[in-house]
Amino acid sequence: MTDTNIPAETATAPVYSVPQERRIVTAIPGPKSEELHARRTKVVSAGVSSALPVYIERANGAILVDVDGNRFIDFGAGIGVTTVGHTEERVVAAAASQLQDVIHTLFTITPYEEYVRVAELLAKHTPGGWEKRSVLVNSGAEAVENGVKIARKHTGRRAVAVLDHAYHGRTNLTMAMNYKASPYATGFGPFAGDVYHAPSSYPYRDGLSGQDAAARTIAYLEKVVGASDLACLVVEPIQGEGGFMVPAQGYLPILQQWCTEHGVVMIADEIQSGMARTGRYYASEHFEWKPDLVLSAKGIAGGLPLAAVTGRAEIMDASQPGGLGGTFGGNPVACAAAIAVFESIEENHLLAEAERIEQTLRTGLERLKQRYDIIGDIRGRGAMIAIELVQPGTADTTKVPNAEAVSRLVAFAAQHGVLFLSAGTWGNVLRFLPSLAVTDALLEDGLRVLDDGFASLG
């Protein structure tokens, strides 16, 4: 079967190795994907699940191509990783060139310029005008672990605070920091101690101003944890897995002021929201928040594994020599790709592209909200937008979560060549995380499929 295709790109548009249009030619999943899936079940742990069991053979721009020749519009970008686009030209060239020169030496034995250059770029683009230092690691969870470790070393304190609905990773410490246990932590305990969960700002459900929400969070930190024992407060400026919650204006700066007054390190987990995703280099900038430490990962290296902790020099330098690092952290190839990502953001004007994507998505989603009363909320920034779905007739009253509708929409879209991701504490959020290379034509096409999906719910 063949689904409706959008018009091909014009002659003046960027040249892609894969046509930037969706196309479905087999059942989903197709026969080759099913064959691969049968092989997979014999050798890959059942604990490693996949949202959609189609096996990808090629990817370029905003399109995924599976082994059966089906083309999907990718609204997930590897959960915000391929922000500059799949197989972006600069990233591929930089990584390929570096592969021919140096693949690995281990920076803590014999260093190299690429690591230093990435740290320079992070110092320039993370919020705050003070002197900064960075350490490069492999993954978002590893960045969180190191950020906490550095904060504890600097303060000499033990306790770690996070916010309700937060997600920070799958390591032992980060599982304890997550709000939702299933599926990330179920049966994997015991977990790290001295982790406290404070109430967050969730305007759609709590209706609080930034000042009132901050007062509630601070009251918890003072009464339950105690400022004198608190090493750090780790906050996603826009919560990711929790459902793209955008805090009320003023909330984050008030928390930062309190942390500064009490010697608490405030850490911005920008792993999903950073690297131009929201129309700023870091989402903290939308809220006039200048955190002490910033965590980067996901989109920083265009698909290669790299992450970073960047922050105030006096905090980052608190660790003794040899206290930070790791075998693969700041790998030269990943660093070369990260440098190319920063160049792509500037040369391709990707901050403006994120704003364009937000305008197109919001306009289309507002149209859908007028037609379907199960859309309770539209929120986010840039190319990090979500809709929260509720049971019919409850959007302005009880706001009962509607996870079933999200599951059905994701499945419907997949059958029609569009990859959407779910999110939210109750699984009732549909999130949009396209690459910044996605065209308005692809966005509109994806929204048409979503419209059809809503209509199919009955």
C-alpha positions in Angstrom: 0.0 0.0 0.0 1.1 3.6 -0.7 0.2 6.5 1.6 -0.2 10.1 0.4 3.1 11.8 -0.1 4.0 15.5 0.4 5.5 17.5 -2.5 9.2 16.9 -3.1 11.7 19.6 -2.0 12.3 22.5 -4.3 15.5 22.9 -6.2 16.7 25.6 -3.9 16.3 23.5 -0.7 19.1 21.5 0.8 20.2 18.4 -1.0 19.3 15.2 0.9 20.3 11.6 0.3 16.9 10.5 1.2 13.7 12.1 -0.2 12.1 14.2 2.5 8.7 12.7 2.3 6.9 9.8 4.0 6.1 6.7 2.0 4.5 3.4 3.1 4.9 0.5 0.8 4.4 -2.5 3.1 2.5 -3.4 6.3 4.1 -1.9 9.4 6.2 -3.7 10.4 7.2 -5.1 7.0 8.5 -8.6 6.3 12.2 -7.8 6.6 11.6 -6.0 9.9 9.6 -9.0 11.2 12.5 -11.3 10.2 15.0 -9.1 12.0 12.7 -8.9 15.1 12.6 -12.7 15.2 16.4 -12.8 15.2 16.5 -10.1 17.9 14.2 -11.9 20.4 16.8 -14.8 20.4 19.8 -12.6 21.4 18.7 -9.2 22.8 17.4 -8.9 26.3 13.7 -8.5 26.6 14.4 -5.5 28.9 15.5 -3.6 25.9 12.2 -2.7 24.3 11.4 -0.6 21.1 8.6 1.8 20.6 8.1 0.7 17.0 9.7 -2.6 15.8 10.7 -1.3 12.4 14.4 -1.7 11.7 16.1 1.4 10.3 18.5 1.1 7.4 19.1 4.7 6.5 18.3 8.2 7.9 18.8 11.7 6.6 17.3 15.0 7.5 14.0 14.3 9.2 13.3 11.0 7.5 13.9 7.4 8.7 14.0 4.6 6.1 13.4 1.0 7.3 14.7 -2.2 5.8 11.5 -2.7 3.8 11.8 0.7 2.1 9.2 2.5 4.2 9.9 6.2 4.9 8.9 7.7 8.2 8.7 11.4 9.3 10.7 11.4 12.5 9.1 13.4 15.3 11.4 11.8 17.9 15.0 12.5 16.7 16.3 9.6 18.9 14.6 11.4 21.8 16.2 14.7 20.9 19.6 13.5 19.8 19.7 14.2 16.1 18.7 17.8 16.6 20.7 19.1 13.7 19.2 16.4 11.5 20.0 12.7 10.7 23.5 12.3 9.1 24.0 16.0 9.0 26.7 16.9 6.4 29.1 18.7 8.7 28.8 16.1 11.5 29.5 13.2 9.1 32.5 15.0 7.5 34.0 16.0 10.9 33.6 12.5 12.4 35.0 10.8 9.3 38.0 13.1 9.2 38.7 12.5 12.9 38.4 8.7 12.5 41.4 8.9 10.1 43.6 10.9 12.6 43.0 9.8 16.2 40.1 7.6 17.5 41.2 7.2 21.1 44.1 8.0 23.5 42.2 8.8 26.7 42.2 12.5 27.5 43.4 11.8 31.1 46.6 10.2 29.7 47.4 12.1 26.5 45.0 15.0 25.7 44.0 16.4 22.4 42.6 19.7 21.1 39.1 18.6 20.2 38.2 18.1 23.9 39.5 21.5 24.7 37.5 23.1 21.9 34.3 21.5 23.0 34.9 22.9 26.5 35.5 26.3 25.1 32.2 26.2 23.1 30.3 25.1 26.2 31.8 27.9 28.3 30.7 30.4 25.6 27.2 29.1 25.1 25.9 27.9 28.5 24.1 30.5 30.6 26.1 32.8 32.9 29.0 35.1 32.2 31.4 33.8 34.8 34.5 31.7 34.3 33.6 28.1 33.6 35.1 24.6 33.5 33.8 21.4 31.9 34.2 17.7 32.1 33.2 15.5 29.2 31.5 12.1 29.7 29.5 9.6 27.6 25.8 9.9 28.4 23.2 12.0 30.1 22.9 9.8 33.2 26.7 9.9 33.5 26.5 13.7 33.4 23.9 13.7 36.1 26.1 11.4 38.3 29.1 13.7 37.8 27.1 16.8 38.4 25.9 15.5 41.8 29.4 14.2 42.7 30.9 17.6 41.9 28.3 19.4 43.9 28.8 17.1 46.9 32.6 17.7 46.7 32.2 21.4 46.5 29.7 21.8 49.4 30.8 18.9 51.6 27.1 18.0 51.9 25.2 14.8 51.2 21.6 15.4 50.2 20.3 15.7 46.6 16.9 17.3 45.7 14.9 16.8 42.5 11.5 17.8 41.4 8.3 15.8 41.0 7.8 14.4 37.4 11.5 14.5 36.8 13.5 12.0 34.8 17.3 11.9 35.1 18.5 8.4 33.9 18.8 4.7 34.5 21.9 4.4 36.7 21.5 3.5 40.4 21.6 7.2 41.5 19.5 8.5 38.7 16.8 5.8 39.1 16.5 7.1 42.7 16.2 10.7 41.3 13.4 9.8 38.8 9.8 10.5 39.8 8.2 7.6 38.0 9.4 4.1 39.0 7.9 2.0 36.2 9.5 0.9 34.0 12.9 2.5 34.8 13.4 1.3 38.3 10.9 -1.6 39.0 12.7 -4.5 40.7 16.2 -2.9 40.3 16.7 -1.7 43.9 18.0 -0.9 46.5 18.7 2.6 45.3 21.0 5.4 46.4 19.9 7.3 49.4 19.7 10.9 50.4 17.6 11.8 47.4 14.5 14.0 48.0 11.6 14.8 45.7 10.2 18.3 46.0 7.0 19.6 44.5 7.4 21.2 41.1 5.7 23.8 39.0 3.0 22.3 36.7 0.8 25.2 35.7 -1.8 23.2 33.8 -2.6 21.1 36.9 -1.6 23.2 39.9 -2.5 26.7 38.6 0.2 28.3 40.7 2.2 31.4 39.9 5.9 31.0 39.7 6.3 32.8 43.0 3.8 30.5 44.8 5.1 27.3 43.2 8.7 28.3 44.2 7.5 29.0 47.8 6.0 25.5 47.9 9.2 23.9 46.7 11.4 25.9 49.1 9.1 25.0 52.0 9.7 21.4 51.3 13.4 21.8 50.9 13.7 23.7 54.2 11.4 21.4 56.3 12.1 18.0 54.8 15.7 18.2 53.7 17.3 21.1 55.5 19.3 23.7 53.6 22.5 23.0 55.6 22.5 19.3 54.4 21.5 20.0 50.8 24.3 19.7 48.2 22.3 20.3 45.1 19.0 20.8 43.5 18.8 19.2 40.0 16.1 20.7 37.7 15.1 20.2 34.1 14.1 23.7 32.9 11.5 22.0 30.7 10.8 18.5 32.0 11.3 15.8 29.4 9.9 12.4 30.2 7.5 14.0 32.7 5.6 15.6 29.8 7.4 18.7 28.7 6.1 20.7 31.6 7.1 24.4 31.3 7.4 26.0 34.8 5.5 29.2 35.6 7.5 32.4 34.9 9.8 33.4 37.8 9.9 29.9 39.3 13.4 29.0 38.4 15.2 32.3 39.2 13.5 32.3 42.6 14.8 28.8 43.3 18.3 29.9 42.1 18.3 32.9 44.5 17.4 30.6 47.4 20.1 28.1 46.4 22.7 30.8 46.2 21.7 32.3 49.6 22.0 28.8 51.2 25.2 27.6 49.5 23.2 24.9 47.4 24.4 24.1 43.9 21.6 24.4 41.5 22.0 22.2 38.4 20.2 22.5 35.1 19.6 19.2 33.5 19.5 20.4 29.9 20.1 16.9 28.5 16.9 16.9 26.4 16.2 20.7 26.3 19.6 22.0 25.4 21.6 22.4 22.2 19.2 24.8 20.3 16.3 22.5 20.8 14.0 25.2 22.2 15.2 28.2 20.1 17.9 29.0 22.6 21.2 27.2 23.1 19.8 26.2 26.5 16.2 26.3 27.6 17.2 28.0 30.9 17.6 31.2 28.9 13.8 31.3 28.3 13.3 31.7 32.0 16.2 34.1 32.7 17.8 31.4 34.8 21.6 31.2 35.2 22.3 27.8 36.9 25.5 27.0 38.7 26.1 23.8 36.6 24.6 22.8 33.3 24.3 19.2 32.0 24.5 18.6 28.2 24.1 15.4 26.3 21.7 14.0 23.6 21.9 16.6 20.8 25.4 17.8 21.5 27.2 15.5 19.1 24.7 14.8 16.4 24.1 11.2 17.3 27.5 10.2 18.7 27.8 9.5 22.5 29.0 12.6 24.4 27.8 14.5 27.4 29.2 17.3 29.6 29.0 19.0 33.0 29.8 22.7 32.7 29.7 25.3 35.4 31.3 27.8 37.7 35.0 27.3 37.9 35.2 27.3 41.7 32.6 24.5 41.8 34.1 22.4 38.9 37.6 22.8 40.3 36.7 21.5 43.7 37.5 18.0 42.6 41.0 16.7 43.2 43.1 15.8 40.1 42.0 12.4 38.9 38.7 12.6 40.5 36.8 13.2 37.3 37.1 11.4 33.9 36.5 8.0 32.3 37.8 5.8 29.6 35.7 7.0 26.7 34.6 10.4 28.1 35.3 13.1 25.5 36.3 10.7 22.7 38.0 12.6 19.9 35.5 11.5 17.2 32.5 12.5 19.3 34.2 15.8 20.1 34.8 16.5 16.4 31.1 15.8 15.8 30.1 18.2 18.7 32.2 21.0 17.2 30.4 20.5 13.9 27.1 20.6 15.7 27.9 24.0 17.2 29.0 25.2 13.7 25.8 23.9 12.2 23.7 25.7 14.7 25.3 29.0 13.8 25.7 28.6 10.0 22.2 27.1 9.5 20.6 29.6 11.8 19.0 26.7 13.8 17.8 28.8 16.7 15.5 30.6 14.3 14.5 27.2 12.7 13.4 26.0 16.2 11.2 29.1 16.5 9.8 28.4 13.0 9.0 24.9 14.0 7.2 26.0 17.2 5.0 28.5 15.2 4.0 25.8 12.7 3.3 23.2 15.3 1.4 25.5 17.7 -0.7 26.8 14.9 -1.6 23.3 13.7 -2.1 22.0 17.2 -4.4 24.9 18.2 -6.6 24.0 15.2 -6.8 20.4 16.4 -7.5 21.6 20.0 -10.6 23.5 18.7 -11.9 20.3 17.1 -11.0 17.7 19.8 -11.8 18.4 23.4 -9.5 15.7 24.7 -6.5 18.0 24.0 -6.2 19.7 27.4 -2.9 21.6 27.1 -0.4 22.6 24.5 3.0 23.5 25.9 6.7 23.7 25.2 9.3 25.8 23.4 10.8 25.6 20.0 11.0 22.1 18.7 10.1 20.7 22.1 6.3 20.8 22.0 3.7 18.5 23.6 0.0 18.1 24.0 -1.6 16.6 27.1 -4.6 14.5 26.5 -7.5 14.0 29.0 -10.7 12.1 29.0 -13.5 13.8 26.9 -15.2 16.7 28.8 -12.6 16.9 31.5 -10.1 19.4 30.0 -11.4 22.4 32.1 -12.5 20.5 35.2 -11.0 17.2 36.5 -8.4 16.8 33.7 -8.5 13.0 33.9 -5.4 11.6 32.1 -6.1 9.8 28.8 -3.2 7.5 28.2 -5.2 5.2 25.9 -5.8 7.9 23.4 -2.0 8.7 23.2 -1.2 5.0 22.7 -3.8 4.7 19.9 -2.5 7.9 18.2 1.1 6.7 18.3 0.1 3.4 16.7 -2.1 5.0 14.1 0.6 7.4 13.1 3.2 4.7 12.8 1.0 2.8 10.3 0.8 6.0 8.2 4.5 6.8 8.2 4.9 9.2 11.2 6.9 8.4 14.3 5.5 10.1 17.4 6.6 9.5 21.0 4.6 9.4 24.2 5.6 11.0 27.5 4.1 12.1 30.8 3.8 10.7 34.3 0.5 9.1 33.4 1.5 8.3 29.8 -1.1 10.9 28.5 1.3 13.3 26.7 2.2 13.2 23.0 5.5 14.9 22.4 7.0 16.5 19.3 10.8 16.4 19.1 11.6 16.8 15.4 15.1 17.7 14.1 15.6 21.3 13.3 16.0 20.2 9.7 12.4 19.3 9.4 10.4 21.4 6.8 7.1 23.0 7.3 5.7 20.7 4.6 6.7 17.7 6.7 5.3 19.2 9.9 2.0 19.9 8.2 1.9 16.4 6.7 2.5 14.9 10.2 -0.3 17.1 11.6 -2.6 15.9 8.9 -1.9 12.3 9.9 -2.5 13.3 13.6 -5.8 14.8 12.6 -6.8 11.6 10.9 -5.7 9.8 14.1 -7.9 11.9 16.3 -10.8 11.3 14.0 -10.3 7.6 14.2 -10.7 7.6 18.0 -14.4 8.0 17.5 
